[in-house]
Amino acid sequence: MHHLVLTKRRKMNQNNIPKDAELIDDTFYVCEGFALWKTIMKDTGEDYLFSLTKDDVVKMTRWILRCEKDGTLAQHTRVVNSGVVGGKL
């Protein structure tokens, strides 16, 4: 089971890429943050994915980027909750 956390992408200045970050596939960086590993997009400097292990975050980042490129990401995603609260609050 992959422990993966998707987050709202946060803009970072390219100069803020950590010095210990490793460039993967000339597309994204991977580095260890506080308690989680994360990937950072090379072209934008945005945080992309977070995971408990380096291997998982690299594997899932590659998979998601491939799906985005192929246009197949929608085939692998679904809405779990509509976010609508019924009744009076």
C-alpha positions as a Markdown table, in Angstrom:
| # | Residue | x | y | z |
|---|---|---|---|---|
| 1 | Met | 0.0 | 0.0 | 0.0 |
| 2 | His | 1.3 | 3.4 | -0.9 |
| 3 | His | 1.1 | 6.1 | 1.7 |
| 4 | Leu | 0.7 | 9.2 | -0.4 |
| 5 | Val | -0.4 | 12.7 | 0.4 |
| 6 | Leu | -1.6 | 14.9 | -2.4 |
| 7 | Thr | -1.4 | 18.6 | -1.5 |
| 8 | Lys | -2.3 | 21.9 | -3.0 |
| 9 | Arg | 0.6 | 22.9 | -5.1 |
| 10 | Arg | 2.6 | 25.6 | -3.5 |
| 11 | Lys | 4.6 | 28.0 | -5.6 |
| 12 | Met | 8.3 | 28.2 | -4.7 |
| 13 | Asn | 11.0 | 30.3 | -6.1 |
| 14 | Gln | 13.4 | 28.1 | -8.1 |
| 15 | Asn | 16.2 | 29.4 | -5.9 |
| 16 | Asn | 14.5 | 27.8 | -2.9 |
| 17 | Ile | 15.1 | 24.2 | -4.2 |
| 18 | Pro | 17.0 | 22.5 | -1.3 |
| 19 | Lys | 20.7 | 21.9 | -1.9 |
| 20 | Asp | 20.3 | 18.2 | -1.1 |
| 21 | Ala | 17.5 | 17.7 | -3.6 |
| 22 | Glu | 18.1 | 15.1 | -6.3 |
| 23 | Leu | 17.1 | 15.7 | -9.9 |
| 24 | Ile | 15.1 | 12.9 | -11.3 |
| 25 | Asp | 14.5 | 12.3 | -15.1 |
| 26 | Asp | 15.5 | 16.0 | -15.6 |
| 27 | Thr | 11.9 | 16.8 | -14.7 |
| 28 | Phe | 11.5 | 17.0 | -10.9 |
| 29 | Tyr | 13.5 | 17.0 | -7.7 |
| 30 | Val | 13.1 | 14.7 | -4.7 |
| 31 | Cys | 14.2 | 15.6 | -1.2 |
| 32 | Glu | 13.4 | 14.7 | 2.4 |
| 33 | Gly | 11.3 | 17.2 | 4.2 |
| 34 | Phe | 10.1 | 17.2 | 7.8 |
| 35 | Ala | 8.8 | 13.6 | 8.2 |
| 36 | Leu | 8.0 | 13.1 | 4.5 |
| 37 | Trp | 9.7 | 12.9 | 1.2 |
| 38 | Lys | 8.5 | 15.3 | -1.5 |
| 39 | Thr | 8.9 | 16.0 | -5.2 |
| 40 | Ile | 9.3 | 19.5 | -6.6 |
| 41 | Met | 8.7 | 20.3 | -10.2 |
| 42 | Lys | 11.9 | 21.5 | -12.0 |
| 43 | Asp | 10.2 | 24.0 | -14.4 |
| 44 | Thr | 8.0 | 25.7 | -11.8 |
| 45 | Gly | 9.6 | 25.1 | -8.4 |
| 46 | Glu | 6.2 | 23.9 | -7.1 |
| 47 | Asp | 5.8 | 21.2 | -4.5 |
| 48 | Tyr | 4.1 | 18.3 | -6.2 |
| 49 | Leu | 3.7 | 15.2 | -4.1 |
| 50 | Phe | 4.5 | 14.0 | -0.6 |
| 51 | Ser | 5.0 | 10.4 | 0.6 |
| 52 | Leu | 6.5 | 8.4 | 3.5 |
| 53 | Thr | 9.3 | 7.0 | 1.3 |
| 54 | Lys | 11.5 | 8.3 | -1.4 |
| 55 | Asp | 10.7 | 5.3 | -3.7 |
| 56 | Asp | 7.0 | 5.8 | -3.4 |
| 57 | Val | 7.1 | 9.5 | -4.1 |
| 58 | Val | 9.3 | 9.1 | -7.2 |
| 59 | Lys | 7.2 | 6.2 | -8.5 |
| 60 | Met | 3.9 | 8.0 | -8.0 |
| 61 | Thr | 5.2 | 11.3 | -9.5 |
| 62 | Arg | 6.4 | 9.5 | -12.6 |
| 63 | Trp | 3.1 | 7.7 | -12.9 |
| 64 | Ile | 1.0 | 10.9 | -12.5 |
| 65 | Leu | 3.1 | 12.8 | -14.9 |
| 66 | Arg | 2.9 | 10.0 | -17.5 |
| 67 | Cys | -0.9 | 9.9 | -17.1 |
| 68 | Glu | -1.1 | 13.7 | -17.5 |
| 69 | Lys | 0.9 | 13.5 | -20.6 |
| 70 | Asp | -1.1 | 10.7 | -22.1 |
| 71 | Gly | -4.4 | 12.3 | -21.0 |
| 72 | Thr | -5.4 | 9.2 | -19.0 |
| 73 | Leu | -5.4 | 10.6 | -15.5 |
| 74 | Ala | -9.2 | 11.0 | -15.4 |
| 75 | Gln | -9.5 | 7.2 | -16.0 |
| 76 | His | -7.7 | 6.6 | -12.7 |
| 77 | Thr | -9.4 | 9.2 | -10.5 |
| 78 | Arg | -12.8 | 9.5 | -8.9 |
| 79 | Val | -14.7 | 11.8 | -6.5 |
| 80 | Val | -15.1 | 10.2 | -3.1 |
| 81 | Asn | -17.2 | 12.8 | -1.4 |
| 82 | Ser | -19.2 | 15.7 | -2.9 |
| 83 | Gly | -18.5 | 18.0 | 0.0 |
| 84 | Val | -22.1 | 18.8 | 0.5 |
| 85 | Val | -23.5 | 19.0 | 4.0 |
| 86 | Gly | -27.1 | 18.1 | 4.3 |
| 87 | Gly | -29.6 | 19.6 | 6.8 |
| 88 | Lys | -29.3 | 22.7 | 8.9 |
| 89 | Leu | -26.1 | 23.7 | 10.6 |
